[in-house]
Each structure stands twice: as structure tokens, then as C-alpha cells.
Amino acid sequence: MIETGIIYTESCLETFKRMPDDFVDMTITSPPYDDLRDYNGYHFPVEDISAGLFAKTKPGGVVIWVVGDRTVNGDETLSSFKHAFAFKAAGFRVHDTMIYAKNNPIPSDCGKRYRQCFEYMFCFSKGQPKTFSPLTQQIKQEKAFKSFRITKVGRNDLAHDHIAPKERKVNNIFFYNVGTSSSKDKIAFEHPAIFPEQLVEDQIKTWTNEGDLVYDCFMGSGTTAKVAELLGRKWIGSEISKEYVALANERLARYVEVHELTTAK
Ligand SMILES: C[S@@+](CC[C@H](N)C(=O)[O-])C[C@H]1O[C@@H](n2cnc3c(N)ncnc32)[C@H](O)[C@@H]1O
């Protein structure tokens, strides 16, 4: 009914019909949201998409939904918020509202407001996430804390010193370069809105294990497919535009050749 390792050239709503329920471990995607005029004015059916993703996600699976808002006539669209409410209504938990901050946002005239430099990375989960392998960071200074108790007769040192852990989970604002340094695949930039590869890598590593199935319902230039393959995950994509599927397949073919050579050694 459905094969992995394929980008289906169709609306994700059609791909949902091919999938059994409780099938996907993780979806990571960036919807077309406020760019509808670039997609022939299609209505963006977020209620149907969120309901479909809920049915097809395994219990404990997650959807990473990367979305920003446009400012139209001085007024932010808040599409991101509308989407979050739609996912909640479909049955997902809003497990974490993370921020994708851009180190080098595209310069724009933003009038009487600060420069826009982030998008939301909502983590919607179907129940409690079954996998969580957080990114960690080194703590700069290892500190030893003496434990003590204040008693009536003064300070009473306890037997054990507590050594602070050397690393901790990172905060939920992730910073990435956008533009040419976000992928080495020049062809990918023929798509107008690609993910930084590192963003996809960080999220896939956090929420899945090797062999898990990763889905991107708006595959675009194939970033999710490439990164999932490199990380030893199975993957499936949907992309409505034939041109973008051709672009993504060309991008992936280069990578798959490299992969085959590597494994043949
Ligand atoms: C923001 S882009 C995704 C880019 C992708 N993250 C990447 O790294 O290249 C959104 C994509 O969704 C596709 N799209 C729009 N509506 C769709 C639908 N109903 N089903 C599948 N793909 C759709 C568009 O053609 C576009 O390529």
C-alpha cells in the first residue's frame, strides 16, 4: 500500500489514505501557510491535515511543525497560533513550543518593529513522547558544592560534596544559519524555502531512534529525506509540485550514490 524511501507526488491528504493508522514515528515539516498565493491560491486545510497526522502518528510519536507568520498591512497573520489550536483540536498535545532563531535573517525593511528573526518549532505529541534524546551542552565551569545544614550550634557540613553535572539539556531556542551555509547541495536552493539541514538533524535525533519512520508531508527540496537517510531512519514524503519532486529526487540521487559507495567498502 505504501513504500518507504519515496516522495509521493500528491497532496499529503492523498498520502494519508495510503498509510495505515499509527504508522509514523515522527513528522517534521514546514507548511506553506502564508505563501498560499505561491501555490495557486489553494485553501490550506490545516484541520484536515492535523487530523490526518494524528491518525497516522504512532502513540508517543511527534510532529515538529515549523511555521512563521507574515505581516500583512502592518498586521501579523498569527497562522502559527491558528495551526497550534488546530493540532490541539485534532488530539495532539502541545508538548513544547520551541523557537528556530536565524543567526543571519534576510534583511528587510520592518518599519517600526524589530527585525524578524525566528519561526516557531511546535512539537505536537500523541500522548507522552516515546523517545527523547536531548541535545546537551557542556557546562563551562564544573563547580563543587559543599552541602551543609545550619543547626542551632552553627554550620554542620555533610559528608558528601555534590559535583555539578558537566552537561545539561540545551534551552528550547535553537539557532541556525539560513541561506547558502544551511546546505551544501546547491540544487536545493532552487526551492524558495528550505530547512537548514542541521535543524532537521537535531530534531530527528531528539525524537527518533535508528530504523524509525520519519515523514515530511510538505517535502519541498527533500531536506528531511536526505537527513533521515543519513541518520539511518526510514522516510516517506509528500510534495504536491512535480517540479519540486524532480528537484528533490535529483538532490537525493547524488547523496544515495555516495551512500552506496560508502557501504560497498
Ligand atoms: C515551506 S515548503 C517546504 C520546504 C522543505 N522544508 C525543504 O526543506 O525544502 C512547503 C512545500 O509544501 C508543498 N505543498 C503545498 N501544499 C501541499 C500539500 N497539500 N501536500 C503536499 N505538499 C504541499 C509546496 O509545493 C512546498 O514545496
Ligand as a Chemical Component Dictionary entry (heavy atoms), coordinates in Angstrom:
data_LIG
# 
_chem_comp.id                   LIG 
_chem_comp.type                 NON-POLYMER 
_chem_comp.pdbx_formal_charge   0 
_chem_comp.three_letter_code    LIG 
# 
loop_
_chem_comp_atom.comp_id 
_chem_comp_atom.atom_id 
_chem_comp_atom.alt_atom_id 
_chem_comp_atom.type_symbol 
_chem_comp_atom.charge 
_chem_comp_atom.model_Cartn_x 
_chem_comp_atom.model_Cartn_y 
_chem_comp_atom.model_Cartn_z 
_chem_comp_atom.pdbx_ordinal 
LIG C1  C1  C 0  7.733  25.516 3.013  1  
LIG S1  S1  S 1  7.886  24.384 1.704  2  
LIG C2  C2  C 0  8.774  23.022 2.423  3  
LIG C3  C3  C 0  10.253 23.100 2.170  4  
LIG C4  C4  C 0  11.062 21.963 2.793  5  
LIG N1  N1  N 0  11.002 22.007 4.244  6  
LIG C5  C5  C 0  12.528 21.963 2.320  7  
LIG O1  O1  O 0  13.456 21.865 3.159  8  
LIG O2  O2  O -1 12.741 22.058 1.125  9  
LIG C6  C6  C 0  6.258  23.768 1.560  10 
LIG C7  C7  C 0  6.043  22.793 0.399  11 
LIG O3  O3  O 0  4.730  22.245 0.517  12 
LIG C8  C8  C 0  4.265  21.928 -0.795 13 
LIG N2  N2  N 0  2.808  21.743 -0.660 14 
LIG C9  C9  C 0  1.825  22.675 -0.581 15 
LIG N3  N3  N 0  0.645  22.113 -0.345 16 
LIG C10 C10 C 0  0.861  20.754 -0.259 17 
LIG C11 C11 C 0  0.032  19.623 0.012  18 
LIG N4  N4  N 0  -1.269 19.757 0.235  19 
LIG N5  N5  N 0  0.616  18.395 0.057  20 
LIG C12 C12 C 0  1.949  18.239 -0.164 21 
LIG N6  N6  N 0  2.781  19.274 -0.435 22 
LIG C13 C13 C 0  2.236  20.517 -0.471 23 
LIG C14 C14 C 0  4.734  23.107 -1.626 24 
LIG O4  O4  O 0  4.807  22.793 -3.006 25 
LIG C15 C15 C 0  6.111  23.409 -0.986 26 
LIG O5  O5  O 0  7.167  22.804 -1.726 27 
# 
loop_
_chem_comp_bond.comp_id 
_chem_comp_bond.atom_id_1 
_chem_comp_bond.atom_id_2 
_chem_comp_bond.value_order 
_chem_comp_bond.pdbx_ordinal 
LIG C1  S1  SING 1  
LIG S1  C2  SING 2  
LIG S1  C6  SING 3  
LIG C2  C3  SING 4  
LIG C3  C4  SING 5  
LIG C4  N1  SING 6  
LIG C4  C5  SING 7  
LIG C5  O1  DOUB 8  
LIG C5  O2  SING 9  
LIG C6  C7  SING 10 
LIG C7  O3  SING 11 
LIG C7  C15 SING 12 
LIG O3  C8  SING 13 
LIG C8  N2  SING 14 
LIG C8  C14 SING 15 
LIG N2  C9  SING 16 
LIG N2  C13 SING 17 
LIG C9  N3  DOUB 18 
LIG N3  C10 SING 19 
LIG C10 C11 SING 20 
LIG C10 C13 DOUB 21 
LIG C11 N4  SING 22 
LIG C11 N5  DOUB 23 
LIG N5  C12 SING 24 
LIG C12 N6  DOUB 25 
LIG N6  C13 SING 26 
LIG C14 O4  SING 27 
LIG C14 C15 SING 28 
LIG C15 O5  SING 29 
# 
